[in-house]
Structures are given as C-alpha cells and as structure tokens.
C-alpha cells in the first residue's frame, strides 16, 4: 500500500510541474496581450496588434482548459491520497486574470486605433 501512495504522490508532483509550466505560458501570453495596445499607440499598426491580442486570448483559453484538466486530475489524486482540495484551489486564477487582461487589451487596441 505505501508504494501505491508514493506513486500517486509522484504523479501529483508531476502534474503540479506541468501546471506550473502552463501557468508560465499564460503569463507570457498576458505580457504579449498587455503590450499590444501600448505598442499600437506608438506604431499605429492596429491589425497586427489586434491579431496579437486575439492570439494571446486564444492561447490563454487553450492553456486554461489544460490547467483545468490537470487541476481535476490533481483533485482526484489528492482524494485518493489525503483529502479533497478546497474549492478555491481548483480554480486556475492565472488563466482567468489572463483572459480578462487580453480581452481588455483587444478593447484598448481598438480604442487606440
């Protein structure tokens, strides 16, 4: 039985590492999405920066789904090993904030054109 618990803990550790790398991808997409309206106000290439904001939003959406899937499995594994995580630990906050920032970026890019 301890071997099974150890294997589950290794799986949880692996999933957390994958989640951290996906969250890093979301952070990078947020930077691109946030920079687009600022750069558009300087260079006035609205289509390019609007495209960057839209792509950043799509990337964050995809990564948010992947993070949610990982969170679901981590929650399942935690229930097997120890306990159920609290409800706020299941929400991928970085993805939600990223989507809000990128949608705001699209609006700002349109307003600065």
N, CA, C and O atoms as a MOPAC input file, in Angstrom:
PM7 MOZYME 1SCF
protein

 N      0.80000 1    -1.19500 1     0.00000 1
 C      0.00000 1     0.00000 1     0.00000 1
 C      0.85200 1     1.27100 1     0.00000 1
 O      0.50500 1     2.21000 1    -0.71700 1
 N      1.95900 1     1.35700 1     0.77100 1
 C      2.76600 1     2.56900 1     0.74000 1
 C      3.35500 1     2.85700 1    -0.63700 1
 O      3.54700 1     4.01800 1    -0.99800 1
 N      3.64100 1     1.81400 1    -1.40500 1
 C      4.16700 1     2.01600 1    -2.74800 1
 C      3.13800 1     2.71800 1    -3.62200 1
 O      3.49000 1     3.61300 1    -4.39100 1
 N      1.88400 1     2.32900 1    -3.51600 1
 C      0.82400 1     2.96300 1    -4.30200 1
 C      0.68800 1     4.43600 1    -3.93100 1
 O      0.50800 1     5.28900 1    -4.80000 1
 N      0.77300 1     4.72300 1    -2.65600 1
 C      0.68200 1     6.10300 1    -2.19200 1
 C      1.85900 1     6.92200 1    -2.71700 1
 O      1.69400 1     8.08100 1    -3.09900 1
 N      3.03400 1     6.32100 1    -2.73300 1
 C      4.22300 1     7.00100 1    -3.24900 1
 C      4.08800 1     7.28600 1    -4.74500 1
 O      4.48000 1     8.35300 1    -5.21800 1
 N      3.53800 1     6.33500 1    -5.47900 1
 C      3.32600 1     6.52400 1    -6.91500 1
 C      2.31900 1     7.65000 1    -7.15900 1
 O      2.51100 1     8.47200 1    -8.05500 1
 N      1.25800 1     7.68700 1    -6.37300 1
 C      0.26900 1     8.75000 1    -6.51000 1
 C      0.87900 1    10.11800 1    -6.19600 1
 O      0.58900 1    11.10200 1    -6.87700 1
 N      1.71600 1    10.17600 1    -5.17400 1
 C      2.36300 1    11.44200 1    -4.84100 1
 C      3.31700 1    11.89300 1    -5.94700 1
 O      3.41400 1    13.08700 1    -6.22900 1
 N      4.01100 1    10.96300 1    -6.56500 1
 C      4.88100 1    11.30200 1    -7.70800 1
 C      4.05200 1    11.83000 1    -8.87800 1
 O      4.45000 1    12.78100 1    -9.55000 1
 N      2.90900 1    11.21400 1    -9.11200 1
 C      2.01500 1    11.67400 1   -10.19000 1
 C      1.51200 1    13.08600 1    -9.89700 1
 O      1.46200 1    13.92800 1   -10.79300 1
 N      1.14400 1    13.34300 1    -8.65500 1
 C      0.68700 1    14.68200 1    -8.27600 1
 C      1.80900 1    15.69800 1    -8.46000 1
 O      1.57800 1    16.80300 1    -8.94900 1
 N      3.01800 1    15.32200 1    -8.07100 1
 C      4.16700 1    16.22300 1    -8.23900 1
 C      4.40100 1    16.52600 1    -9.72000 1
 O      4.65300 1    17.67300 1   -10.08900 1
 N      4.31900 1    15.50300 1   -10.55900 1
 C      4.47700 1    15.69600 1   -11.99300 1
 C      3.39900 1    16.62900 1   -12.55000 1
 O      3.69500 1    17.54300 1   -13.31900 1
 N      2.15500 1    16.39000 1   -12.15700 1
 C      1.05900 1    17.22800 1   -12.64200 1
 C      1.21900 1    18.67400 1   -12.18600 1
 O      0.90900 1    19.59300 1   -12.94300 1
 N      1.68900 1    18.88800 1   -10.98600 1
 C      1.92800 1    20.25200 1   -10.49800 1
 C      3.02400 1    20.93500 1   -11.31400 1
 O      2.93600 1    22.12900 1   -11.59900 1
 N      4.06100 1    20.17500 1   -11.69200 1
 C      5.11900 1    20.74900 1   -12.53000 1
 C      4.57700 1    21.14300 1   -13.90300 1
 O      4.91100 1    22.20400 1   -14.43000 1
 N      3.74300 1    20.28400 1   -14.47500 1
 C      3.12900 1    20.60400 1   -15.76500 1
 C      2.23400 1    21.82900 1   -15.62900 1
 O      2.22400 1    22.69600 1   -16.50400 1
 N      1.49100 1    21.90000 1   -14.54700 1
 C      0.61300 1    23.04800 1   -14.31000 1
 C      1.42600 1    24.32600 1   -14.20000 1
 O      1.03100 1    25.35200 1   -14.75400 1
 N      2.54000 1    24.29100 1   -13.50700 1
 C      3.38900 1    25.47400 1   -13.37500 1
 C      3.91900 1    25.92600 1   -14.73200 1
 O      3.98500 1    27.12600 1   -14.99800 1
 N      4.29800 1    24.98200 1   -15.59400 1
 C      4.79400 1    25.37100 1   -16.91500 1
 C      3.67900 1    25.96400 1   -17.76900 1
 O      3.91700 1    26.90500 1   -18.52600 1
 N      2.47100 1    25.42900 1   -17.65700 1
 C      1.34400 1    26.00400 1   -18.38600 1
 C      1.00900 1    27.40300 1   -17.87200 1
 O      0.67600 1    28.29600 1   -18.65100 1
 N      1.10000 1    27.58600 1   -16.56300 1
 C      0.85500 1    28.90700 1   -15.99700 1
 C      1.91500 1    29.90200 1   -16.45700 1
 O      1.62000 1    31.08300 1   -16.64100 1
 N      3.13200 1    29.43700 1   -16.64200 1
 C      4.18800 1    30.30500 1   -17.19100 1
 C      3.83100 1    30.70900 1   -18.61900 1
 O      4.05500 1    31.85500 1   -19.01000 1
 N      3.28100 1    29.78400 1   -19.39700 1
 C      2.82600 1    30.12300 1   -20.74700 1
 C      1.71700 1    31.16000 1   -20.72800 1
 O      1.67600 1    32.04600 1   -21.58200 1
 N      0.82000 1    31.05100 1   -19.75900 1
 C     -0.24700 1    32.04600 1   -19.61900 1
 C      0.34900 1    33.40500 1   -19.28200 1
 O     -0.09000 1    34.42200 1   -19.81800 1
 N      1.33900 1    33.43300 1   -18.40400 1
 C      1.98700 1    34.69600 1   -18.05000 1
 C      2.62600 1    35.35700 1   -19.26900 1
 O      2.53200 1    36.57200 1   -19.43700 1
 N      3.26700 1    34.57100 1   -20.10600 1
 C      3.88200 1    35.11600 1   -21.31800 1
 C      2.81400 1    35.65800 1   -22.25900 1
 O      2.98900 1    36.73000 1   -22.83800 1
 N      1.71200 1    34.93400 1   -22.41900 1
 C      0.61700 1    35.41100 1   -23.27600 1
 C      0.01500 1    36.70100 1   -22.71700 1
 O     -0.38200 1    37.58100 1   -23.48100 1
 N     -0.05500 1    36.81800 1   -21.39800 1
 C     -0.55900 1    38.04700 1   -20.78300 1
 C      0.34300 1    39.21900 1   -21.14100 1
 O     -0.14300 1    40.30600 1   -21.45200 1
 N      1.64600 1    39.00300 1   -21.09900 1
 C      2.58200 1    40.07700 1   -21.43900 1
 C      2.37300 1    40.53400 1   -22.87300 1
 O      2.32900 1    41.73600 1   -23.13600 1
 N      2.24300 1    39.59000 1   -23.81000 1
 C      2.00700 1    39.95900 1   -25.20900 1
 C      0.67000 1    40.68000 1   -25.36800 1
 O      0.57300 1    41.68500 1   -26.07300 1
 N     -0.35100 1    40.15500 1   -24.70700 1
 C     -1.65300 1    40.78900 1   -24.79700 1
 C     -1.66700 1    42.17300 1   -24.18400 1
 O     -2.32100 1    43.07900 1   -24.70100 1
 N     -0.94800 1    42.34300 1   -23.08600 1
 C     -0.90300 1    43.63500 1   -22.40900 1
 C     -0.07500 1    44.65000 1   -23.19300 1
 O     -0.37900 1    45.84300 1   -23.18600 1
 N      0.97400 1    44.17100 1   -23.87100 1
 C      1.85300 1    45.07700 1   -24.61500 1
 C      1.24000 1    45.54200 1   -25.92800 1
 O      1.62800 1    46.58900 1   -26.44600 1
 N      0.30400 1    44.79900 1   -26.47100 1
 C     -0.24600 1    45.12300 1   -27.79600 1
 C     -0.86400 1    46.51700 1   -27.87100 1
 O     -0.52300 1    47.25400 1   -28.79700 1
 N     -1.75300 1    46.93200 1   -26.95800 1
 C     -2.30300 1    48.27700 1   -27.09200 1
 C     -1.27300 1    49.37900 1   -26.86000 1
 O     -1.36900 1    50.46000 1   -27.44000 1
 N     -0.29600 1    49.09900 1   -26.01400 1
 C      0.75500 1    50.09000 1   -25.77900 1
 C      1.57400 1    50.28600 1   -27.04100 1
 O      1.85300 1    51.41600 1   -27.44000 1
 N      1.96200 1    49.17900 1   -27.66900 1
 C      2.72900 1    49.28500 1   -28.91100 1
 C      1.88600 1    49.86800 1   -30.04000 1
 O      2.40400 1    50.58800 1   -30.89300 1
 N      0.59700 1    49.56300 1   -30.04800 1
 C     -0.27700 1    50.10500 1   -31.08500 1
 C     -0.38700 1    51.62000 1   -30.96800 1
 O     -0.47200 1    52.31300 1   -31.98200 1
 N     -0.38600 1    52.13700 1   -29.75600 1
 C     -0.47100 1    53.58500 1   -29.60000 1
 C      0.78400 1    54.27600 1   -30.12700 1
 O      0.73200 1    55.45500 1   -30.47700 1
 N      1.90000 1    53.57100 1   -30.19100 1
 C      3.14300 1    54.13700 1   -30.71900 1
 C      3.26300 1    53.91300 1   -32.22400 1
 O      3.54200 1    54.84800 1   -32.97400 1
 N      3.05500 1    52.68400 1   -32.66000 1
 C      3.32100 1    52.33300 1   -34.06000 1
 C      2.10900 1    52.42500 1   -34.97700 1
 O      2.28000 1    52.50700 1   -36.19300 1
 N      0.90500 1    52.41500 1   -34.44800 1
 C     -0.34100 1    52.53600 1   -35.22500 1
 C     -0.48000 1    51.45600 1   -36.30900 1
 O     -0.80500 1    51.75700 1   -37.45700 1
 N     -0.23500 1    50.22700 1   -35.93800 1
 C     -0.46800 1    49.08600 1   -36.82900 1
 C     -1.56000 1    48.25200 1   -36.16200 1
 O     -1.28700 1    47.19500 1   -35.59400 1
 N     -2.78100 1    48.73200 1   -36.23800 1
 C     -3.88900 1    48.17600 1   -35.46800 1
 C     -4.14300 1    46.70900 1   -35.77600 1
 O     -4.34400 1    45.91500 1   -34.85700 1
 N     -4.13900 1    46.33700 1   -37.03700 1
 C     -4.44700 1    44.94100 1   -37.38700 1
 C     -3.43300 1    43.98100 1   -36.78100 1
 O     -3.80400 1    42.91300 1   -36.29500 1
 N     -2.17100 1    44.35000 1   -36.80500 1
 C     -1.12900 1    43.48800 1   -36.25900 1
 C     -1.31500 1    43.30300 1   -34.75500 1
 O     -1.30800 1    42.17800 1   -34.25400 1
 N     -1.48100 1    44.40800 1   -34.04400 1
 C     -1.57700 1    44.31600 1   -32.59000 1
 C     -2.91600 1    43.76500 1   -32.12900 1
 O     -2.99700 1    43.15100 1   -31.06500 1
 N     -3.95700 1    43.97500 1   -32.90700 1
 C     -5.23500 1    43.34000 1   -32.61100 1
 C     -5.10400 1    41.83000 1   -32.79000 1
 O     -5.62800 1    41.05800 1   -31.98800 1
 N     -4.41400 1    41.42000 1   -33.83200 1
 C     -4.15400 1    39.99500 1   -34.04500 1
 C     -3.35700 1    39.37900 1   -32.91900 1
 O     -3.64200 1    38.26300 1   -32.48300 1
 N     -2.34200 1    40.11500 1   -32.44100 1
 C     -1.54900 1    39.61800 1   -31.31900 1
 C     -2.43000 1    39.44500 1   -30.08500 1
 O     -2.31700 1    38.44300 1   -29.37900 1
 N     -3.29600 1    40.40400 1   -29.82400 1
 C     -4.18400 1    40.30700 1   -28.66300 1
 C     -5.15500 1    39.13900 1   -28.79000 1
 O     -5.42000 1    38.42900 1   -27.82000 1
 N     -5.67900 1    38.95000 1   -29.99100 1
 C     -6.62300 1    37.83600 1   -30.20600 1
 C     -5.92000 1    36.49700 1   -30.05600 1
 O     -6.45500 1    35.58200 1   -29.43100 1
 N     -4.72500 1    36.37400 1   -30.62300 1
 C     -3.96800 1    35.12900 1   -30.48700 1
 C     -3.62500 1    34.87500 1   -29.02200 1
 O     -3.72000 1    33.74000 1   -28.55600 1
 N     -3.22800 1    35.91300 1   -28.29200 1
 C     -2.92500 1    35.74900 1   -26.86200 1
 C     -4.16000 1    35.27600 1   -26.10600 1
 O     -4.05900 1    34.42900 1   -25.21900 1
 N     -5.32100 1    35.81600 1   -26.45200 1
 C     -6.55900 1    35.40100 1   -25.80000 1
 C     -6.87800 1    33.93700 1   -26.09000 1
 O     -7.28100 1    33.19800 1   -25.19100 1
 N     -6.70100 1    33.52000 1   -27.33200 1
 C     -6.95500 1    32.12400 1   -27.70600 1
 C     -5.98300 1    31.18700 1   -26.99400 1
 O     -6.38000 1    30.13700 1   -26.48900 1
 N     -4.70600 1    31.57200 1   -26.95800 1
 C     -3.69900 1    30.74800 1   -26.28300 1
 C     -4.03200 1    30.60700 1   -24.80300 1
 O     -3.94700 1    29.51400 1   -24.24300 1
 N     -4.41000 1    31.71000 1   -24.17300 1
 C     -4.77300 1    31.64200 1   -22.75600 1
 C     -5.99000 1    30.75000 1   -22.55900 1
 O     -6.04700 1    29.98600 1   -21.59600 1
 N     -6.96000 1    30.83700 1   -23.45600 1
 C     -8.13600 1    29.97000 1   -23.35600 1
 C     -7.77000 1    28.49800 1   -23.43900 1
 O     -8.27400 1    27.68400 1   -22.66600 1
 N     -6.90000 1    28.15700 1   -24.36800 1
 C     -6.46800 1    26.76000 1   -24.52600 1
 C     -5.69100 1    26.30200 1   -23.29700 1
 O     -5.92400 1    25.20900 1   -22.78200 1
 N     -4.76600 1    27.14100 1   -22.82800 1
 C     -3.98700 1    26.77600 1   -21.64600 1
 C     -4.86900 1    26.68600 1   -20.40800 1
 O     -4.62100 1    25.86900 1   -19.52200 1
 N     -5.89000 1    27.51900 1   -20.34800 1
 C     -6.82400 1    27.47800 1   -19.22000 1
 C     -7.56900 1    26.14700 1   -19.18200 1
 O     -7.78300 1    25.58500 1   -18.10800 1
 N     -7.95900 1    25.64900 1   -20.33100 1
 C     -8.61900 1    24.33600 1   -20.38600 1
 C     -7.65600 1    23.23800 1   -19.93400 1
 O     -8.03900 1    22.34200 1   -19.18200 1
 N     -6.40100 1    23.31300 1   -20.39800 1
 C     -5.40500 1    22.31200 1   -19.99800 1
 C     -5.15600 1    22.36300 1   -18.49100 1
 O     -5.05000 1    21.32300 1   -17.84200 1
 N     -5.06200 1    23.57300 1   -17.93600 1
 C     -4.85100 1    23.71500 1   -16.49700 1
 C     -6.05200 1    23.15500 1   -15.72900 1
 O     -5.88200 1    22.50700 1   -14.69600 1
 N     -7.25000 1    23.40300 1   -16.23000 1
 C     -8.44900 1    22.89200 1   -15.56300 1
 C     -8.46100 1    21.36500 1   -15.57000 1
 O     -8.84100 1    20.74300 1   -14.57800 1
 N     -8.05200 1    20.76400 1   -16.67200 1
 C     -7.99200 1    19.29700 1   -16.75100 1
 C     -6.98200 1    18.75500 1   -15.74200 1
 O     -7.24500 1    17.76600 1   -15.05700 1
 N     -5.82600 1    19.41100 1   -15.65800 1
 C     -4.80300 1    18.97400 1   -14.70600 1
 C     -5.30500 1    19.15000 1   -13.27300 1
 O     -5.10500 1    18.27600 1   -12.43000 1
 N     -5.95600 1    20.28300 1   -13.00300 1
 C     -6.49300 1    20.51400 1   -11.66400 1
 C     -7.49400 1    19.44200 1   -11.28000 1
 O     -7.54200 1    19.00400 1   -10.13100 1
 N     -8.27900 1    19.03000 1   -12.23500 1
 C     -9.27300 1    17.98700 1   -11.97100 1
 C     -8.61500 1    16.66900 1   -11.58300 1
 O     -9.03800 1    15.99500 1   -10.64400 1
 N     -7.55200 1    16.31000 1   -12.34000 1
 C     -6.85800 1    15.06700 1   -12.01400 1
 C     -6.11800 1    15.17500 1   -10.68200 1
 O     -6.09200 1    14.22300 1    -9.90300 1
 N     -5.52000 1    16.33300 1   -10.42500 1
 C     -4.83100 1    16.52000 1    -9.14700 1
 C     -5.82600 1    16.38200 1    -7.99200 1
 O     -5.53000 1    15.74500 1    -6.98100 1
 N     -7.00400 1    16.98300 1    -8.15300 1
 C     -8.02500 1    16.84200 1    -7.11200 1
 C     -8.42000 1    15.39400 1    -6.89900 1
 O     -8.60300 1    14.95100 1    -5.76600 1
 N     -8.55200 1    14.65800 1    -7.99600 1
 C     -8.90700 1    13.24200 1    -7.89600 1
 C     -7.81100 1    12.46300 1    -7.17300 1
 O     -8.09000 1    11.63600 1    -6.30500 1
 N     -6.56600 1    12.73900 1    -7.54400 1
 C     -5.43800 1    12.03500 1    -6.90500 1
 C     -5.32200 1    12.39500 1    -5.43200 1
 O     -5.02800 1    11.53500 1    -4.60300 1
 N     -5.55200 1    13.67400 1    -5.09900 1
 C     -5.49500 1    14.07900 1    -3.69200 1
 C     -6.56800 1    13.37000 1    -2.87300 1
 O     -6.32600 1    12.98800 1    -1.72800 1
 N     -7.73300 1    13.19700 1    -3.44600 1
 C     -8.78600 1    12.47400 1    -2.72300 1
 C     -8.36000 1    11.03800 1    -2.44900 1
 O     -8.69500 1    10.46200 1    -1.41400 1
 N     -7.61500 1    10.47000 1    -3.39400 1
 C     -7.12600 1     9.10600 1    -3.18100 1
 C     -6.07300 1     9.06000 1    -2.08600 1
 O     -6.04100 1     8.11800 1    -1.29500 1
 N     -5.21800 1    10.06400 1    -2.03300 1
 C     -4.08500 1    10.04500 1    -1.10700 1
 C     -4.44800 1    10.64500 1     0.25300 1
 O     -4.28400 1    10.00000 1     1.28800 1
 N     -4.93400 1    11.86600 1     0.24000 1
 C     -5.11700 1    12.56100 1     1.51100 1
 C     -6.52800 1    13.08100 1     1.70900 1
 O     -7.32100 1    12.50700 1     2.45500 1
 N     -6.82800 1    14.17800 1     1.02900 1
 C     -8.08400 1    14.86700 1     1.26700 1
 C     -8.48000 1    15.62200 1     0.00500 1
 O     -7.69600 1    15.74400 1    -0.93600 1
 N     -9.67800 1    16.11100 1     0.00200 1
 C    -10.18600 1    16.90100 1    -1.10700 1
 C     -9.64800 1    18.32900 1    -0.99400 1
 O     -9.72800 1    18.92300 1     0.08100 1
 N     -9.09500 1    18.90200 1    -2.09300 1
 C     -8.62700 1    20.28200 1    -2.01100 1
 C     -9.79700 1    21.24400 1    -1.83200 1
 O    -10.92600 1    20.94800 1    -2.22100 1
 N     -9.50800 1    22.39600 1    -1.23800 1
 C    -10.54400 1    23.41000 1    -1.05800 1
 C    -10.98100 1    23.93300 1    -2.41800 1
 O    -10.23400 1    23.83300 1    -3.39100 1
 N    -12.18000 1    24.48800 1    -2.49400 1
 C    -12.77300 1    24.86900 1    -3.77300 1
 C    -11.93800 1    25.91000 1    -4.50100 1
 O    -11.85900 1    25.86300 1    -5.72900 1
 N    -11.31100 1    26.84500 1    -3.79900 1
 C    -10.55400 1    27.89700 1    -4.49100 1
 C     -9.23300 1    27.38500 1    -5.04300 1
 O     -8.62600 1    28.04000 1    -5.89000 1
 N     -8.77600 1    26.22100 1    -4.57700 1
 C     -7.57200 1    25.62300 1    -5.13800 1
 C     -7.84400 1    24.98900 1    -6.50000 1
 O     -6.90700 1    24.70000 1    -7.24500 1
 N     -9.10200 1    24.77300 1    -6.83000 1
 C     -9.46800 1    24.15700 1    -8.10200 1
 C     -9.58500 1    25.17200 1    -9.23100 1
 O     -9.64200 1    24.78300 1   -10.39700 1
 N     -9.62200 1    26.46100 1    -8.91500 1
 C     -9.82200 1    27.48900 1    -9.93100 1
 C     -8.46900 1    27.96800 1   -10.44400 1
 O     -7.65000 1    28.43400 1    -9.65200 1
 N     -8.21500 1    27.86700 1   -11.74100 1
 C     -6.95000 1    28.36800 1   -12.30300 1
 C     -6.99100 1    29.89900 1   -12.44100 1
 O     -7.29800 1    30.41900 1   -13.51400 1
 N     -6.68300 1    30.60600 1   -11.36600 1
 C     -6.83000 1    32.06100 1   -11.32000 1
 C     -5.99000 1    32.78200 1   -12.35700 1
 O     -6.43200 1    33.78900 1   -12.90900 1
 N     -4.77700 1    32.28800 1   -12.63900 1
 C     -3.90800 1    32.97900 1   -13.59100 1
 C     -4.55000 1    33.00800 1   -14.97400 1
 O     -4.41300 1    33.99600 1   -15.69500 1
 N     -5.23700 1    31.95400 1   -15.34800 1
 C     -5.90400 1    31.92000 1   -16.64700 1
 C     -7.07900 1    32.87200 1   -16.71400 1
 O     -7.29000 1    33.53200 1   -17.73200 1
 N     -7.84000 1    32.94800 1   -15.64800 1
 C     -8.99400 1    33.85300 1   -15.62600 1
 C     -8.53200 1    35.29800 1   -15.70300 1
 O     -9.09300 1    36.09300 1   -16.45800 1
 N     -7.50400 1    35.64500 1   -14.92000 1
 C     -6.95300 1    37.00100 1   -14.97300 1
 C     -6.37000 1    37.27300 1   -16.35700 1
 O     -6.52800 1    38.36900 1   -16.89400 1
 N     -5.70200 1    36.28600 1   -16.92900 1
 C     -5.13000 1    36.44900 1   -18.26500 1
 C     -6.18300 1    36.72000 1   -19.32300 1
 O     -5.99000 1    37.57600 1   -20.18600 1
 N     -7.28800 1    36.00400 1   -19.26400 1
 C     -8.37000 1    36.25000 1   -20.21600 1
 C     -8.92300 1    37.66300 1   -20.06800 1
 O     -9.19600 1    38.33000 1   -21.06600 1
 N     -9.08600 1    38.11700 1   -18.84700 1
 C     -9.58900 1    39.47800 1   -18.62800 1
 C     -8.61200 1    40.50100 1   -19.18000 1
 O     -9.02400 1    41.46500 1   -19.82400 1
 N     -7.31600 1    40.30300 1   -18.93500 1
 C     -6.30300 1    41.23400 1   -19.43600 1
 C     -6.28500 1    41.25200 1   -20.95500 1
 O     -6.20700 1    42.32400 1   -21.55500 1
 N     -6.35500 1    40.09500 1   -21.58400 1
 C     -6.29100 1    40.05400 1   -23.04600 1
 C     -7.55800 1    40.60800 1   -23.69500 1
 O     -7.48100 1    41.24000 1   -24.74900 1
 N     -8.69600 1    40.38600 1   -23.09800 1
 C     -9.91900 1    40.97200 1   -23.63800 1
 C     -9.86600 1    42.49400 1   -23.49300 1
 O    -10.27100 1    43.22200 1   -24.40100 1
 N     -9.37200 1    42.96900 1   -22.36000 1
 C     -9.16500 1    44.40900 1   -22.18400 1
 C     -8.16000 1    44.94200 1   -23.18500 1
 O     -8.28500 1    46.07000 1   -23.66100 1
 N     -7.16500 1    44.13200 1   -23.50400 1
 C     -6.15400 1    44.52000 1   -24.48700 1
 C     -6.76900 1    44.68500 1   -25.87300 1
 O     -6.42500 1    45.61300 1   -26.60500 1
 N     -7.67200 1    43.78500 1   -26.22600 1
 C     -8.34400 1    43.89700 1   -27.52600 1
 C     -9.14500 1    45.18800 1   -27.57300 1
 O     -9.10400 1    45.91500 1   -28.56600 1
 N     -9.86500 1    45.46900 1   -26.51300 1
 C    -10.66100 1    46.70600 1   -26.46300 1
 C     -9.75000 1    47.92500 1   -26.54000 1
 O    -10.04500 1    48.86500 1   -27.27800 1
 N     -8.66100 1    47.92900 1   -25.80000 1
 C     -7.74600 1    49.06700 1   -25.82400 1
 C     -7.07700 1    49.23800 1   -27.18300 1
 O     -6.85400 1    50.36200 1   -27.63300 1
 N     -6.75700 1    48.12400 1   -27.83500 1
 C     -6.17900 1    48.21600 1   -29.17700 1
 C     -7.17700 1    48.85600 1   -30.14100 1
 O     -6.80900 1    49.69600 1   -30.96300 1
 N     -8.42800 1    48.45500 1   -30.03200 1
 C     -9.43900 1    49.06800 1   -30.88700 1
 C     -9.63200 1    50.54400 1   -30.56000 1
 O     -9.86600 1    51.35000 1   -31.46100 1
 N     -9.53900 1    50.90000 1   -29.30300 1
 C     -9.72100 1    52.29900 1   -28.91100 1
 C     -8.53300 1    53.18200 1   -29.30200 1
 O     -8.70200 1    54.37700 1   -29.54500 1
 N     -7.32900 1    52.59300 1   -29.36300 1
 C     -6.16400 1    53.38800 1   -29.72800 1
 C     -5.93000 1    53.43800 1   -31.22300 1
 O     -4.95400 1    54.04400 1   -31.66500 1
 N     -6.78000 1    52.83100 1   -32.00500 1
 C     -6.58300 1    52.83400 1   -33.46300 1
 C     -7.11400 1    54.10000 1   -34.09900 1
 O     -7.02700 1    54.26200 1   -35.31600 1

